[in-house]
Structure formats: structure tokens, C-alpha cells
Amino acid sequence: MTDRIDPSETAEIWRGLTSMIDQGLLKPTVYEREYIGLTSVSTALQDLSNRKIWGKAVVRIERQNQKPRL
């Protein structure tokens, strides 16, 4: 949530944001780069460190019918 003291103010803010999202006025930043598999974690961390992306790097782990290697 927020650090606001008045819960009704927070509710009003969220109503406004929800309306804007529903109207398509707010769109998330989506990065073209995809990090797939655990082998890409080091690249994702390097890209974060080098400020090629900001916020969070999402690493997709594909579920496959493979046995663990351990």
C-alpha cells in the first residue's frame, strides 16, 4: 500500500489508477529482453548492474519433463 494516514485517500488514489488502467492510459514498461532458464541469471544480474534494465529482471523457468541433474 502506501504510507498515507487516511485510508479513504488511498482508496481514492487506487480508484483513479484503476480507471486509468481500464482506459488504457497507463501501460507498464515491458523490456524486449527475455531471460530464460537458470543459465541466464548471471546475464540478468549483469544487465541490472550495468543499468541496461531497471526495476526487476524476470527469469522464466520453463517446465519440462526432465529429471533433476543432482
PDB file of N, CA, C and O in Angstrom, chain B, residues numbered from 101:
ATOM      1  N   MET B 101       0.838  -1.180   0.000  1.00  0.00           N
ATOM      2  CA  MET B 101       0.000   0.000   0.000  1.00  0.00           C
ATOM      3  C   MET B 101       0.882   1.241   0.000  1.00  0.00           C
ATOM      4  O   MET B 101       1.929   1.280  -0.645  1.00  0.00           O
ATOM      5  N   THR B 102       0.443   2.233   0.724  1.00  0.00           N
ATOM      6  CA  THR B 102       1.192   3.481   0.777  1.00  0.00           C
ATOM      7  C   THR B 102       1.411   3.875   2.227  1.00  0.00           C
ATOM      8  O   THR B 102       0.927   3.204   3.139  1.00  0.00           O
ATOM      9  N   ASP B 103       2.128   4.945   2.436  1.00  0.00           N
ATOM     10  CA  ASP B 103       2.361   5.462   3.783  1.00  0.00           C
ATOM     11  C   ASP B 103       1.312   6.493   4.169  1.00  0.00           C
ATOM     12  O   ASP B 103       1.512   7.241   5.126  1.00  0.00           O
ATOM     13  N   ARG B 104       0.225   6.549   3.465  1.00  0.00           N
ATOM     14  CA  ARG B 104      -0.808   7.546   3.739  1.00  0.00           C
ATOM     15  C   ARG B 104      -1.537   7.220   5.031  1.00  0.00           C
ATOM     16  O   ARG B 104      -1.787   6.056   5.344  1.00  0.00           O
ATOM     17  N   ILE B 105      -1.874   8.266   5.775  1.00  0.00           N
ATOM     18  CA  ILE B 105      -2.566   8.103   7.044  1.00  0.00           C
ATOM     19  C   ILE B 105      -4.062   7.877   6.820  1.00  0.00           C
ATOM     20  O   ILE B 105      -4.688   7.107   7.549  1.00  0.00           O
ATOM     21  N   ASP B 106      -4.630   8.535   5.830  1.00  0.00           N
ATOM     22  CA  ASP B 106      -6.065   8.485   5.577  1.00  0.00           C
ATOM     23  C   ASP B 106      -6.386   7.363   4.586  1.00  0.00           C
ATOM     24  O   ASP B 106      -6.089   7.492   3.399  1.00  0.00           O
ATOM     25  N   PRO B 107      -6.988   6.265   5.053  1.00  0.00           N
ATOM     26  CA  PRO B 107      -7.306   5.151   4.149  1.00  0.00           C
ATOM     27  C   PRO B 107      -8.251   5.546   3.019  1.00  0.00           C
ATOM     28  O   PRO B 107      -8.176   4.970   1.933  1.00  0.00           O
ATOM     29  N   SER B 108      -9.126   6.501   3.246  1.00  0.00           N
ATOM     30  CA  SER B 108     -10.037   6.900   2.174  1.00  0.00           C
ATOM     31  C   SER B 108      -9.278   7.587   1.034  1.00  0.00           C
ATOM     32  O   SER B 108      -9.663   7.480  -0.130  1.00  0.00           O
ATOM     33  N   GLU B 109      -8.203   8.290   1.379  1.00  0.00           N
ATOM     34  CA  GLU B 109      -7.375   8.915   0.348  1.00  0.00           C
ATOM     35  C   GLU B 109      -6.685   7.842  -0.499  1.00  0.00           C
ATOM     36  O   GLU B 109      -6.611   7.955  -1.722  1.00  0.00           O
ATOM     37  N   THR B 110      -6.189   6.812   0.164  1.00  0.00           N
ATOM     38  CA  THR B 110      -5.555   5.703  -0.555  1.00  0.00           C
ATOM     39  C   THR B 110      -6.559   5.027  -1.480  1.00  0.00           C
ATOM     40  O   THR B 110      -6.239   4.710  -2.626  1.00  0.00           O
ATOM     41  N   ALA B 111      -7.783   4.803  -0.977  1.00  0.00           N
ATOM     42  CA  ALA B 111      -8.828   4.184  -1.803  1.00  0.00           C
ATOM     43  C   ALA B 111      -9.145   5.051  -3.024  1.00  0.00           C
ATOM     44  O   ALA B 111      -9.342   4.525  -4.119  1.00  0.00           O
ATOM     45  N   GLU B 112      -9.194   6.360  -2.844  1.00  0.00           N
ATOM     46  CA  GLU B 112      -9.478   7.281  -3.946  1.00  0.00           C
ATOM     47  C   GLU B 112      -8.365   7.232  -4.993  1.00  0.00           C
ATOM     48  O   GLU B 112      -8.635   7.246  -6.194  1.00  0.00           O
ATOM     49  N   ILE B 113      -7.136   7.176  -4.540  1.00  0.00           N
ATOM     50  CA  ILE B 113      -5.989   7.079  -5.455  1.00  0.00           C
ATOM     51  C   ILE B 113      -6.090   5.803  -6.279  1.00  0.00           C
ATOM     52  O   ILE B 113      -5.898   5.837  -7.495  1.00  0.00           O
ATOM     53  N   TRP B 114      -6.387   4.679  -5.637  1.00  0.00           N
ATOM     54  CA  TRP B 114      -6.494   3.412  -6.354  1.00  0.00           C
ATOM     55  C   TRP B 114      -7.671   3.397  -7.318  1.00  0.00           C
ATOM     56  O   TRP B 114      -7.575   2.800  -8.390  1.00  0.00           O
ATOM     57  N   ARG B 115      -8.764   4.031  -6.967  1.00  0.00           N
ATOM     58  CA  ARG B 115      -9.899   4.127  -7.893  1.00  0.00           C
ATOM     59  C   ARG B 115      -9.475   4.885  -9.152  1.00  0.00           C
ATOM     60  O   ARG B 115      -9.808   4.486 -10.268  1.00  0.00           O
ATOM     61  N   GLY B 116      -8.743   5.973  -8.963  1.00  0.00           N
ATOM     62  CA  GLY B 116      -8.262   6.754 -10.103  1.00  0.00           C
ATOM     63  C   GLY B 116      -7.299   5.969 -10.966  1.00  0.00           C
ATOM     64  O   GLY B 116      -7.385   6.001 -12.194  1.00  0.00           O
ATOM     65  N   LEU B 117      -6.375   5.258 -10.321  1.00  0.00           N
ATOM     66  CA  LEU B 117      -5.415   4.443 -11.069  1.00  0.00           C
ATOM     67  C   LEU B 117      -6.110   3.324 -11.828  1.00  0.00           C
ATOM     68  O   LEU B 117      -5.795   3.063 -12.989  1.00  0.00           O
ATOM     69  N   THR B 118      -7.056   2.666 -11.171  1.00  0.00           N
ATOM     70  CA  THR B 118      -7.789   1.579 -11.818  1.00  0.00           C
ATOM     71  C   THR B 118      -8.536   2.083 -13.044  1.00  0.00           C
ATOM     72  O   THR B 118      -8.557   1.424 -14.083  1.00  0.00           O
ATOM     73  N   SER B 119      -9.139   3.237 -12.918  1.00  0.00           N
ATOM     74  CA  SER B 119      -9.855   3.833 -14.054  1.00  0.00           C
ATOM     75  C   SER B 119      -8.902   4.110 -15.210  1.00  0.00           C
ATOM     76  O   SER B 119      -9.223   3.838 -16.366  1.00  0.00           O
ATOM     77  N   MET B 120      -7.735   4.648 -14.894  1.00  0.00           N
ATOM     78  CA  MET B 120      -6.752   4.954 -15.939  1.00  0.00           C
ATOM     79  C   MET B 120      -6.242   3.675 -16.609  1.00  0.00           C
ATOM     80  O   MET B 120      -6.033   3.647 -17.822  1.00  0.00           O
ATOM     81  N   ILE B 121      -6.044   2.627 -15.822  1.00  0.00           N
ATOM     82  CA  ILE B 121      -5.593   1.346 -16.382  1.00  0.00           C
ATOM     83  C   ILE B 121      -6.665   0.779 -17.290  1.00  0.00           C
ATOM     84  O   ILE B 121      -6.372   0.318 -18.393  1.00  0.00           O
ATOM     85  N   ASP B 122      -7.914   0.813 -16.827  1.00  0.00           N
ATOM     86  CA  ASP B 122      -9.025   0.292 -17.634  1.00  0.00           C
ATOM     87  C   ASP B 122      -9.168   1.033 -18.961  1.00  0.00           C
ATOM     88  O   ASP B 122      -9.562   0.436 -19.963  1.00  0.00           O
ATOM     89  N   GLN B 123      -8.853   2.319 -18.975  1.00  0.00           N
ATOM     90  CA  GLN B 123      -8.957   3.125 -20.187  1.00  0.00           C
ATOM     91  C   GLN B 123      -7.730   2.991 -21.087  1.00  0.00           C
ATOM     92  O   GLN B 123      -7.700   3.540 -22.189  1.00  0.00           O
ATOM     93  N   GLY B 124      -6.721   2.262 -20.614  1.00  0.00           N
ATOM     94  CA  GLY B 124      -5.506   2.089 -21.394  1.00  0.00           C
ATOM     95  C   GLY B 124      -4.574   3.282 -21.345  1.00  0.00           C
ATOM     96  O   GLY B 124      -3.695   3.423 -22.195  1.00  0.00           O
ATOM     97  N   LEU B 125      -4.761   4.143 -20.350  1.00  0.00           N
ATOM     98  CA  LEU B 125      -3.919   5.338 -20.243  1.00  0.00           C
ATOM     99  C   LEU B 125      -2.586   5.051 -19.569  1.00  0.00           C
ATOM    100  O   LEU B 125      -1.621   5.788 -19.771  1.00  0.00           O
ATOM    101  N   LEU B 126      -2.522   3.999 -18.779  1.00  0.00           N
ATOM    102  CA  LEU B 126      -1.273   3.598 -18.125  1.00  0.00           C
ATOM    103  C   LEU B 126      -0.854   2.249 -18.683  1.00  0.00           C
ATOM    104  O   LEU B 126      -1.639   1.301 -18.706  1.00  0.00           O
ATOM    105  N   LYS B 127       0.376   2.174 -19.127  1.00  0.00           N
ATOM    106  CA  LYS B 127       0.885   0.925 -19.666  1.00  0.00           C
ATOM    107  C   LYS B 127       2.226   0.624 -19.004  1.00  0.00           C
ATOM    108  O   LYS B 127       3.046   1.523 -18.819  1.00  0.00           O
ATOM    109  N   PRO B 128       2.448  -0.632 -18.651  1.00  0.00           N
ATOM    110  CA  PRO B 128       3.708  -0.984 -18.000  1.00  0.00           C
ATOM    111  C   PRO B 128       4.876  -0.936 -18.980  1.00  0.00           C
ATOM    112  O   PRO B 128       4.697  -1.079 -20.190  1.00  0.00           O
ATOM    113  N   THR B 129       6.053  -0.736 -18.446  1.00  0.00           N
ATOM    114  CA  THR B 129       7.257  -0.828 -19.256  1.00  0.00           C
ATOM    115  C   THR B 129       7.599  -2.295 -19.421  1.00  0.00           C
ATOM    116  O   THR B 129       7.780  -3.011 -18.436  1.00  0.00           O
ATOM    117  N   VAL B 130       7.688  -2.734 -20.640  1.00  0.00           N
ATOM    118  CA  VAL B 130       7.997  -4.128 -20.916  1.00  0.00           C
ATOM    119  C   VAL B 130       9.302  -4.164 -21.694  1.00  0.00           C
ATOM    120  O   VAL B 130       9.428  -3.540 -22.748  1.00  0.00           O
ATOM    121  N   TYR B 131      10.254  -4.888 -21.175  1.00  0.00           N
ATOM    122  CA  TYR B 131      11.552  -4.990 -21.821  1.00  0.00           C
ATOM    123  C   TYR B 131      11.515  -6.076 -22.871  1.00  0.00           C
ATOM    124  O   TYR B 131      10.869  -7.108 -22.689  1.00  0.00           O
ATOM    125  N   GLU B 132      12.209  -5.843 -23.969  1.00  0.00           N
ATOM    126  CA  GLU B 132      12.234  -6.825 -25.048  1.00  0.00           C
ATOM    127  C   GLU B 132      13.084  -8.036 -24.690  1.00  0.00           C
ATOM    128  O   GLU B 132      12.852  -9.141 -25.181  1.00  0.00           O
ATOM    129  N   ARG B 133      14.053  -7.817 -23.845  1.00  0.00           N
ATOM    130  CA  ARG B 133      14.973  -8.890 -23.478  1.00  0.00           C
ATOM    131  C   ARG B 133      14.268  -9.898 -22.585  1.00  0.00           C
ATOM    132  O   ARG B 133      13.617  -9.527 -21.608  1.00  0.00           O
ATOM    133  N   GLU B 134      14.401 -11.174 -22.925  1.00  0.00           N
ATOM    134  CA  GLU B 134      13.861 -12.239 -22.089  1.00  0.00           C
ATOM    135  C   GLU B 134      15.019 -13.041 -21.528  1.00  0.00           C
ATOM    136  O   GLU B 134      15.980 -13.360 -22.229  1.00  0.00           O
ATOM    137  N   TYR B 135      14.908 -13.352 -20.277  1.00  0.00           N
ATOM    138  CA  TYR B 135      15.891 -14.202 -19.607  1.00  0.00           C
ATOM    139  C   TYR B 135      15.203 -15.538 -19.363  1.00  0.00           C
ATOM    140  O   TYR B 135      14.258 -15.623 -18.578  1.00  0.00           O
ATOM    141  N   ILE B 136      15.675 -16.571 -20.032  1.00  0.00           N
ATOM    142  CA  ILE B 136      15.026 -17.868 -19.949  1.00  0.00           C
ATOM    143  C   ILE B 136      16.005 -18.888 -19.403  1.00  0.00           C
ATOM    144  O   ILE B 136      17.104 -19.059 -19.930  1.00  0.00           O
ATOM    145  N   GLY B 137      15.602 -19.554 -18.358  1.00  0.00           N
ATOM    146  CA  GLY B 137      16.404 -20.605 -17.748  1.00  0.00           C
ATOM    147  C   GLY B 137      17.391 -20.074 -16.716  1.00  0.00           C
ATOM    148  O   GLY B 137      17.762 -18.900 -16.717  1.00  0.00           O
ATOM    149  N   LEU B 138      17.795 -20.968 -15.850  1.00  0.00           N
ATOM    150  CA  LEU B 138      18.719 -20.586 -14.787  1.00  0.00           C
ATOM    151  C   LEU B 138      20.078 -20.147 -15.319  1.00  0.00           C
ATOM    152  O   LEU B 138      20.794 -19.401 -14.650  1.00  0.00           O
ATOM    153  N   THR B 139      20.436 -20.599 -16.508  1.00  0.00           N
ATOM    154  CA  THR B 139      21.724 -20.211 -17.071  1.00  0.00           C
ATOM    155  C   THR B 139      21.759 -18.726 -17.434  1.00  0.00           C
ATOM    156  O   THR B 139      22.839 -18.166 -17.619  1.00  0.00           O
ATOM    157  N   SER B 140      20.604 -18.085 -17.540  1.00  0.00           N
ATOM    158  CA  SER B 140      20.561 -16.663 -17.890  1.00  0.00           C
ATOM    159  C   SER B 140      20.556 -15.744 -16.674  1.00  0.00           C
ATOM    160  O   SER B 140      20.531 -14.523 -16.825  1.00  0.00           O
ATOM    161  N   VAL B 141      20.580 -16.312 -15.473  1.00  0.00           N
ATOM    162  CA  VAL B 141      20.550 -15.486 -14.256  1.00  0.00           C
ATOM    163  C   VAL B 141      21.758 -14.565 -14.185  1.00  0.00           C
ATOM    164  O   VAL B 141      21.614 -13.395 -13.831  1.00  0.00           O
ATOM    165  N   SER B 142      22.940 -15.064 -14.512  1.00  0.00           N
ATOM    166  CA  SER B 142      24.138 -14.223 -14.436  1.00  0.00           C
ATOM    167  C   SER B 142      24.053 -13.061 -15.427  1.00  0.00           C
ATOM    168  O   SER B 142      24.476 -11.949 -15.109  1.00  0.00           O
ATOM    169  N   THR B 143      23.511 -13.305 -16.620  1.00  0.00           N
ATOM    170  CA  THR B 143      23.340 -12.230 -17.597  1.00  0.00           C
ATOM    171  C   THR B 143      22.340 -11.202 -17.093  1.00  0.00           C
ATOM    172  O   THR B 143      22.562  -9.999 -17.234  1.00  0.00           O
ATOM    173  N   ALA B 144      21.240 -11.665 -16.507  1.00  0.00           N
ATOM    174  CA  ALA B 144      20.231 -10.751 -15.957  1.00  0.00           C
ATOM    175  C   ALA B 144      20.835  -9.880 -14.863  1.00  0.00           C
ATOM    176  O   ALA B 144      20.576  -8.677 -14.815  1.00  0.00           O
ATOM    177  N   LEU B 145      21.631 -10.470 -13.994  1.00  0.00           N
ATOM    178  CA  LEU B 145      22.272  -9.701 -12.922  1.00  0.00           C
ATOM    179  C   LEU B 145      23.280  -8.699 -13.480  1.00  0.00           C
ATOM    180  O   LEU B 145      23.383  -7.581 -12.974  1.00  0.00           O
ATOM    181  N   GLN B 146      24.017  -9.083 -14.506  1.00  0.00           N
ATOM    182  CA  GLN B 146      24.955  -8.158 -15.138  1.00  0.00           C
ATOM    183  C   GLN B 146      24.222  -6.998 -15.788  1.00  0.00           C
ATOM    184  O   GLN B 146      24.661  -5.853 -15.683  1.00  0.00           O
ATOM    185  N   ASP B 147      23.117  -7.278 -16.455  1.00  0.00           N
ATOM    186  CA  ASP B 147      22.333  -6.225 -17.094  1.00  0.00           C
ATOM    187  C   ASP B 147      21.766  -5.262 -16.048  1.00  0.00           C
ATOM    188  O   ASP B 147      21.721  -4.054 -16.279  1.00  0.00           O
ATOM    189  N   LEU B 148      21.332  -5.791 -14.901  1.00  0.00           N
ATOM    190  CA  LEU B 148      20.878  -4.919 -13.818  1.00  0.00           C
ATOM    191  C   LEU B 148      22.025  -4.045 -13.316  1.00  0.00           C
ATOM    192  O   LEU B 148      21.872  -2.839 -13.124  1.00  0.00           O
ATOM    193  N   SER B 149      23.163  -4.675 -13.112  1.00  0.00           N
ATOM    194  CA  SER B 149      24.332  -3.951 -12.606  1.00  0.00           C
ATOM    195  C   SER B 149      24.789  -2.871 -13.576  1.00  0.00           C
ATOM    196  O   SER B 149      25.211  -1.794 -13.153  1.00  0.00           O
ATOM    197  N   ASN B 150      24.708  -3.149 -14.869  1.00  0.00           N
ATOM    198  CA  ASN B 150      25.141  -2.197 -15.895  1.00  0.00           C
ATOM    199  C   ASN B 150      24.041  -1.218 -16.303  1.00  0.00           C
ATOM    200  O   ASN B 150      24.207  -0.439 -17.242  1.00  0.00           O
ATOM    201  N   ARG B 151      22.926  -1.267 -15.593  1.00  0.00           N
ATOM    202  CA  ARG B 151      21.788  -0.372 -15.837  1.00  0.00           C
ATOM    203  C   ARG B 151      21.222  -0.478 -17.249  1.00  0.00           C
ATOM    204  O   ARG B 151      20.725   0.500 -17.807  1.00  0.00           O
ATOM    205  N   LYS B 152      21.303  -1.666 -17.812  1.00  0.00           N
ATOM    206  CA  LYS B 152      20.665  -1.892 -19.104  1.00  0.00           C
ATOM    207  C   LYS B 152      19.159  -2.044 -18.907  1.00  0.00           C
ATOM    208  O   LYS B 152      18.371  -1.778 -19.815  1.00  0.00           O
ATOM    209  N   ILE B 153      18.779  -2.471 -17.716  1.00  0.00           N
ATOM    210  CA  ILE B 153      17.378  -2.535 -17.321  1.00  0.00           C
ATOM    211  C   ILE B 153      17.284  -1.947 -15.923  1.00  0.00           C
ATOM    212  O   ILE B 153      18.294  -1.800 -15.236  1.00  0.00           O
ATOM    213  N   TRP B 154      16.083  -1.614 -15.508  1.00  0.00           N
ATOM    214  CA  TRP B 154      15.906  -1.122 -14.145  1.00  0.00           C
ATOM    215  C   TRP B 154      14.689  -1.807 -13.561  1.00  0.00           C
ATOM    216  O   TRP B 154      13.861  -2.364 -14.282  1.00  0.00           O
ATOM    217  N   GLY B 155      14.598  -1.758 -12.271  1.00  0.00           N
ATOM    218  CA  GLY B 155      13.486  -2.447 -11.616  1.00  0.00           C
ATOM    219  C   GLY B 155      13.859  -3.891 -11.370  1.00  0.00           C
ATOM    220  O   GLY B 155      14.802  -4.184 -10.635  1.00  0.00           O
ATOM    221  N   LYS B 156      13.126  -4.781 -11.979  1.00  0.00           N
ATOM    222  CA  LYS B 156      13.354  -6.200 -11.776  1.00  0.00           C
ATOM    223  C   LYS B 156      13.619  -6.890 -13.108  1.00  0.00           C
ATOM    224  O   LYS B 156      13.062  -6.519 -14.142  1.00  0.00           O
ATOM    225  N   ALA B 157      14.461  -7.880 -13.062  1.00  0.00           N
ATOM    226  CA  ALA B 157      14.671  -8.746 -14.214  1.00  0.00           C
ATOM    227  C   ALA B 157      13.894 -10.025 -13.956  1.00  0.00           C
ATOM    228  O   ALA B 157      14.031 -10.629 -12.893  1.00  0.00           O
ATOM    229  N   VAL B 158      13.090 -10.439 -14.907  1.00  0.00           N
ATOM    230  CA  VAL B 158      12.296 -11.652 -14.758  1.00  0.00           C
ATOM    231  C   VAL B 158      12.991 -12.780 -15.508  1.00  0.00           C
ATOM    232  O   VAL B 158      13.286 -12.669 -16.698  1.00  0.00           O
ATOM    233  N   VAL B 159      13.246 -13.864 -14.791  1.00  0.00           N
ATOM    234  CA  VAL B 159      13.851 -15.043 -15.396  1.00  0.00           C
ATOM    235  C   VAL B 159      12.759 -16.102 -15.492  1.00  0.00           C
ATOM    236  O   VAL B 159      12.211 -16.537 -14.479  1.00  0.00           O
ATOM    237  N   ARG B 160      12.455 -16.507 -16.706  1.00  0.00           N
ATOM    238  CA  ARG B 160      11.429 -17.532 -16.915  1.00  0.00           C
ATOM    239  C   ARG B 160      12.072 -18.915 -16.818  1.00  0.00           C
ATOM    240  O   ARG B 160      13.092 -19.204 -17.445  1.00  0.00           O
ATOM    241  N   ILE B 161      11.449 -19.729 -16.028  1.00  0.00           N
ATOM    242  CA  ILE B 161      11.903 -21.107 -15.888  1.00  0.00           C
ATOM    243  C   ILE B 161      10.884 -21.983 -16.588  1.00  0.00           C
ATOM    244  O   ILE B 161       9.746 -22.110 -16.136  1.00  0.00           O
ATOM    245  N   GLU B 162      11.291 -22.584 -17.686  1.00  0.00           N
ATOM    246  CA  GLU B 162      10.403 -23.436 -18.457  1.00  0.00           C
ATOM    247  C   GLU B 162      10.279 -24.784 -17.762  1.00  0.00           C
ATOM    248  O   GLU B 162      11.271 -25.418 -17.399  1.00  0.00           O
ATOM    249  N   ARG B 163       9.049 -25.195 -17.591  1.00  0.00           N
ATOM    250  CA  ARG B 163       8.825 -26.519 -17.002  1.00  0.00           C
ATOM    251  C   ARG B 163       8.932 -27.562 -18.101  1.00  0.00           C
ATOM    252  O   ARG B 163       8.255 -27.491 -19.126  1.00  0.00           O
ATOM    253  N   GLN B 164       9.778 -28.503 -17.864  1.00  0.00           N
ATOM    254  CA  GLN B 164       9.956 -29.578 -18.831  1.00  0.00           C
ATOM    255  C   GLN B 164       9.919 -30.893 -18.076  1.00  0.00           C
ATOM    256  O   GLN B 164      10.145 -30.934 -16.867  1.00  0.00           O
ATOM    257  N   ASN B 165       9.643 -31.928 -18.773  1.00  0.00           N
ATOM    258  CA  ASN B 165       9.612 -33.242 -18.151  1.00  0.00           C
ATOM    259  C   ASN B 165      11.019 -33.813 -18.110  1.00  0.00           C
ATOM    260  O   ASN B 165      11.330 -34.800 -18.776  1.00  0.00           O
ATOM    261  N   GLN B 166      11.856 -33.170 -17.316  1.00  0.00           N
ATOM    262  CA  GLN B 166      13.236 -33.615 -17.175  1.00  0.00           C
ATOM    263  C   GLN B 166      13.488 -34.007 -15.725  1.00  0.00           C
ATOM    264  O   GLN B 166      12.902 -33.451 -14.797  1.00  0.00           O
ATOM    265  N   LYS B 167      14.356 -34.958 -15.564  1.00  0.00           N
ATOM    266  CA  LYS B 167      14.746 -35.363 -14.219  1.00  0.00           C
ATOM    267  C   LYS B 167      15.790 -34.384 -13.692  1.00  0.00           C
ATOM    268  O   LYS B 167      16.584 -33.859 -14.473  1.00  0.00           O
ATOM    269  N   PRO B 168      15.808 -34.129 -12.390  1.00  0.00           N
ATOM    270  CA  PRO B 168      16.830 -33.258 -11.819  1.00  0.00           C
ATOM    271  C   PRO B 168      18.225 -33.821 -12.077  1.00  0.00           C
ATOM    272  O   PRO B 168      18.424 -35.035 -12.134  1.00  0.00           O
ATOM    273  N   ARG B 169      19.178 -32.915 -12.230  1.00  0.00           N
ATOM    274  CA  ARG B 169      20.556 -33.345 -12.531  1.00  0.00           C
ATOM    275  C   ARG B 169      21.344 -33.651 -11.268  1.00  0.00           C
ATOM    276  O   ARG B 169      22.485 -34.105 -11.350  1.00  0.00           O
ATOM    277  N   LEU B 170      20.767 -33.415 -10.123  1.00  0.00           N
ATOM    278  CA  LEU B 170      21.512 -33.656  -8.874  1.00  0.00           C
ATOM    279  C   LEU B 170      21.623 -35.097  -8.525  1.00  0.00           C
ATOM    280  O   LEU B 170      22.222 -35.441  -7.505  1.00  0.00           O
TER     281      LEU B 170
END
